[in-house]
Amino acid sequence: MEAGTHPVVVVGAGAAGLTAALAARDAGAPVVVLERDAVPAGNTALTLGMLPGAGTRFQRAAGIEDDAELFLADILAKAKGRTDADLARAITAASGPAVEWLADRHGVAFELLDDILYPGHSRHRYHVPPDRTGTAFMADLLAAAGRAGVRLITNAVVEMPETDATGRVTGVVWRDRDGVQHRTRCRALVLASGGYGADPEAVARYIPEMAGAVHGGHHGSRGDALVWGERLGAALVDPGSYQGHCVADGPNLPVTWAVIIRGGMQVAADGRRFSNEMRGYSEQAHAVAGQAGGVAWTIYDRRCEEPALTFRDYHRVLASGVVAMGDTVEDLARACGLPADALAETLAEVEAVTRGHAPDRFGRVFDGTPPLQPPFRAVRVRAALFHTQGGLAIDARARVLDRAGRPLPGLFAAGGAARGLSGPAAWGYLGGNGLLTAVVPGRFAGTAAAAC
């Protein structure tokens, strides 16, 4: 077994791990990042790269007034107050500076997404790569890590952290692509290897309502960090929290919620709506999972589709051939196998709501959205679990905490390995919480780890 020593070791090369590595390098510490895959990607590459930040220069340039307190209020409202307010306050306060740090110091390309306001956000605060993909965000982070002198080892499967007699983390044991075992010693260890969404047993235990859902996250999200942390005495917080979404049935590609925000809707196999779609896409996934056959249809029109066409992932949905079209309601119903009379009644009911003639029976506010117009579009969707939001307890320095709330010496966590800000369940997820709690606590972790 070979041995090496680094002041800071990071497990996982997604947004959380690479951000931690960049922060540690900025603080002057040598860093090695151990990544399971041959090509780093993680859940980050599967996102749209939408990183929320409050009070940034990008927002000011667009004339948008925002600050950390407004962002904090949005997060707490979405989570119904059932999250760590102090941690949320620290993260929202650091969110804008983190966006600018990545852009201005490390060359990560961002632009402000200001053409669509996602549910729960009171301001436009998503910062996205120009092509609106997580793969572009990852490419920029990897390039930045290379320039910063981060040592990245791929095909490195971590087996366990090691500690001394006092419980302080002293290193990790890992195997390379040939199965050769290595020991790398360190003063600080950052766990950034994701949550447990790819572990069916853990999903069935913590979020049984999503046990049969499509897994839309990264295959490496097996809960390793949670297992290691608990063995070291760490507290596990909100394990039943997650981000759900709706994916096109067949290709299992996410259907951007922009089509819903613009006035689209979802119907079940009986052609009727079953919920307020604007509560958020995460809790809507749960609602879809409860429908007959576990499917629903997202119904929209050309106007709703306009913002979706700015996302590369939506073009992949189109290319897969699963988007049905109909010049009339009857045509659309026939293409989808839905009862035409019921679908027509549903569209008429929603039109009455949009024209102000009746309240929505599910409580949705359409905010002057015009009725859907032919030609109509529809995609059959299934519920998907993208990433878990519960994890190891951390403080505002991203230090992992034991069950008594005390920091475990030398151990840090960020991203899916750490608790998020979404409270105990899917309904607390505010869009962008995943990347937010990867990048900002990642920066916290790297800075604090470098000081160990």
Steps between C-alpha positions, in 0.01 A plus 500: 500500500649831391470804723496870425420812698296806406371777727153477345333199336165537326283199410292572191560728202157650445412863569540460878836326483654722234378816672650376827826428321510847343433665836772298669748589226405868533586465870841358409449132576603216267195287410435157355155408372406132477230429242332162446429549128742518208346833399367724780134588460281417798154642542634840395533394137138384501366841605433809291786670682262742673680646802297748708678794657364817656626856446745427219645734245311300237172591667598865542587520130151373421337747738392230745502591868569200719679424822579216737204575726251464215664176394496372857130581530428304181692196623336502843154547349545207262630277781216621726762607752608141556869538421805640676442876479855585609651279231256639244593854601872428460449336160274770356734772624790331322305405185558817299868528591547133405357560151727799448801314642454215254446739211762762572781301662455161336354573158168319534265642235161619625212702373183594685190295419236772501239380252311268734440519877500159664251411776594628844756757386402864546783621275688385193816363661599197294848529350548256213765403246434659158384166359295425815649159572664348803765347275622849410512594869701187574739570212568848636555369854741231378693754294519730803623215719773422248615862492498515881726198534246261647617139473210292365517119512224323308394134520571528872250307711518608863444214743507677836631800690755438773524666842745509788435401861335836571255462212668754275498420128850413383445377145317266264552158348415466131554273200611599152370367168723192532373419847822607670434634848638837609500698821503879477552688823360846560431766762147558371252293300210644298219257416338609173400166350125564473191365669334159486260524204666212314462259792156334466509361854567843653231659281248239612595560863499881506263602218277201426261708288780529240617139515354426158596831341752548222842590635604808307817566697856377478572129540773574753257649755508191722505663840863415579565828682192455717613151601854616575379803693261303716774248581712791619217622722345765276133595521276434199241773434184494285576171320150503344561824310558492125461678170257339264416587142291373210679327213377410155383139507737292290817707468473601869610855419380788719228720351587854602248660735508812284211356298290476816597845625389651168152348543531129432333239717501131583218250463467138606383208287139617542582829328456710813736705713585367845701774678639852504795460265658826617571379852830388355640226280640300791171441679324462164713193436348344811152588373572340162628184669158465663305502175373192317796319349731758653470724192357836403499719190651848490281709270624829353513708181745685279513807726578282804771327300691820415718515815549122490666533161789689663597182690704234322336225707159588359634452148605152606139437606380620160755285320384193690162523325284491813334840459148449363328771295138580429331772295187444706425366845359189336820450301712537812280263699526241225880533483529455878229239548303733729121539517422794271192623688679512833806670352279762331320565829835540677630752248171692515514505880854636500407759236222624728755536779751686282227741386404568861158338477562245775757415766724201446375206704859402582599850604731576210543866408548542126598871524337605175641208303303471175312179417681229309465528123531240224711337382530329839795300627514217755764277658426194711706528816600291799621598844875508543731527797791725407691545824451467871502810721568346839846417625766550763442786741730796434551846642564830322862398439387170346650309793326165554323488837452208734168410662567751779561779251879502541736519199680179410866609472631519147177393330294718263212437261313677220251427224298179520723367777379777733157609613330744266260787562180327384372376833373147551320431172472575127260790553783705655720497191547844344635485147879523498541377858712211375773707334470770765582256780778346294681820406464718810568236769767363266672834519452508877649151529805569287583820683461343846682180402800698382530650847520163676 
